[in-house]
Amino acid sequence: MEFLTTVEALEAHYGTPGAPSLRKVARQMTPLYRKWIMASRLCMLATVGPEGTDDSPRGDDGPVVLELDPGRLALPDWRGNNRIDSLRNIVRDPRVSLMFLVPGSNNVVRVNGEARVTADADLRAKFDKSGKQPRTVIVIEINEIYSQCARALMRARTWAAEDESADLPTMGEILAEQTAGVEGGKAYDEAWAPRAAKTMWW
């Protein structure tokens, strides 16, 4: 098996990109990109660090990010498992990418930029939900915004009505597999849902 190992070889293989794919790139928020991103309650945050890459889903019950100004977005870090993989990467390498999704739309909007992590009290307070605030906030300096072709989500039938999760392993089963039964299992699964609901904010 031969591999394509240079940019020149890739470009020769794929040819010239279509003009619209290049012209749709913005360097900051525009009225229409703003409308799209503010409709998104779910984004994927990709980071890179010395150990490699990380991709983390981020969700909210309203817009998943706050626009600080046309060139900056704020992404709250709500309560999780405290692994802080994404945050650990950001403080060592600021490069980030975000992929915003909206249920029912096969289009995706992507943001590439540089991020920093802050525990600023005033900024955290902007995300207050019934007295609960994020532990930190990720502030993203936008380098580029552009829309992603819809073909991938169309092929995957991402928003099809069918529930295809019936035969998937539970998180308790995966944890039990990885710990040789020391943790996880049915008891973990039964306890997780009410615990998560109780601490949703967060």
N, C-alpha and C positions, 0 to 999 in steps of 0.2 A: 504494500500500500504506500503510495506516495502522498506527501502532504504539501499544502501550499504554505510556504514559510516566509514569504516576503509580501509587502504591501503591493509591489508591482505585479506580482503573480496573481494576487487576489483581484486587482483592478482589471487586469487583462482577462481574467476568467469571467467576471461579472459585467464588465462594460461600464458605460457612463451612466450615472444615476439620472433619473428624470428630473427636469427642472423644478417641478412643484415640490419634490422632496427636499430641495435645498432652499427654495424661496419661502417655505413656511416657517423657517426658523426665526424666532424673535429673541432679543437680548434682554428683555424685561417683560413684565406683565402688560398685556394689551387688553382692551375691553372684552374681546371674545375669549382669549385664553383665560382671563380672570373669571368669566362666567363659567367656563368649563371646570376649572380647578376648584372654584368655590362650591360646585355641585358634587364634588367627590368626597365621600366619607371614608374612602379606603385608598391608601397608596402603599407602594413597596419602596423601601429605603435601602439602597445599595451603597455599601461602604467598602473601603479597602484598607488593609493594615499590614504590618510585617508578617503576620501569620497567614495572610490570604484575604479572601473576600468574605462579605457577609451580606445577606439580603433579608430584610425584616419587614413583615407586614405591619402597617400602622393604621388604626381605625378609630373612628369617633362617631358620635351620634348626630353630628352636624359637619360642617366643613372640617376636613382633617388637618388643614393648615390655616394659619392666620397671615394675611398680607400686612407686613409692616410698612412697606412702601413698594413702588413698582419694581424695585430691584431686590427685595428681600422677602422671604417667607419664614414663618416661625412654626415649628412642628413640636408639639408637647410630647414629653416622654412620660406617659402614664404608668401606673404601677404594673409591674411584670414580674419576671423571675429573678431580677437583679443580676443576670449574666452580663449586662451592659456591653455586649459584643459591639454593637454599632457605635456606642458612645466611646468605647475604648479605641476603636479605629479612628473616629473623627478627631480626637485630641492628638493623634499621631500623624494623621494624613487627612487633610480637610476635604478631599475630593468625594463628592456624593452624587448619586443619581436618584431621582424619584419618578415613579410611574403611577399616575393617577387613573383610577378606574371609576366608572359610574354604572351601576346595574342597568342592563338593557342596552347600553351602547357598546358596540364592538370597537369603537375608537378608544385610543389611549393617549393621554398627554404626558409628555416626559419633560423633566427639568434636570439639567445638569448644572452643577455649581460647586461652591466650596462652603463648608459648614463649620460652625463653632458651637460649643455647648456652654450654656449659661444657667446659673441658678438665681438669676436676678429676680428679686421679690416682686417688683412691679410687673415684669413681663409674665411671670408665673401667675399672678393674680388675674391677668386678662383671660385665663382659661378656667377660672374658678367655677366649679360645679357643686353647689350645695355645700360649700366650705372645703371641698377637696380640690387640691391643685396638683399639677404635675411636679415630679421631683426636680426635673430640669426642662429646659426648652432648647431645641436645636434651631439655630438661626442660619438660614441658607442664603448665601449671596448667589443670585442667579447669573449663570453664564449664558445659558440658552434654554429656550422653551420651544418644543415642537410637537406636533401630533404624530402619532404612530399609525401606520397602515392597519386597517381593520381585519386583514386576512387571517391573522393568527387566531384571534378570538372567534372568528367565523368558523374556521376549520374545527376548532375545539368545541363549538356549540356551547360556549361558556355560560350563556344566560338561558339555556334550555330549561324547561320547567322540571325535567326529571331529576329525582334525587338518586345519584349514583354512588352514594356513600355506604350503602348497606353492608357490603362485604369488607370494608376497610377495617384494619386493626384499630383498637382504641388506644389512647395515649397510655392508659394503664397497662395494656398488653405490651406496648413497645417498651415502657419503662421496666416492666418485669423481665422482658427478654434481655435488655441491656444490663440488668443488675442480677441476673441469675435468680430472680424471684425475691431478692432482698427488699425491693420496693416495687410499688405499682400493683397491678392486678385489679380485680373487680372492685375491691374496697376503695382503691384510689379513684376509679372512675365514678363510683357512686358518691363519693365525698366531694369531687371536684366541682360539679355543676352548681350545687348550692353555695359552695365557698366562693366561686367566681361571681355568682350573681350578687352575693352579699358585699363584695369588694369591687364592684364594677367601677366605681369612681373612688379611687384607683390607686 
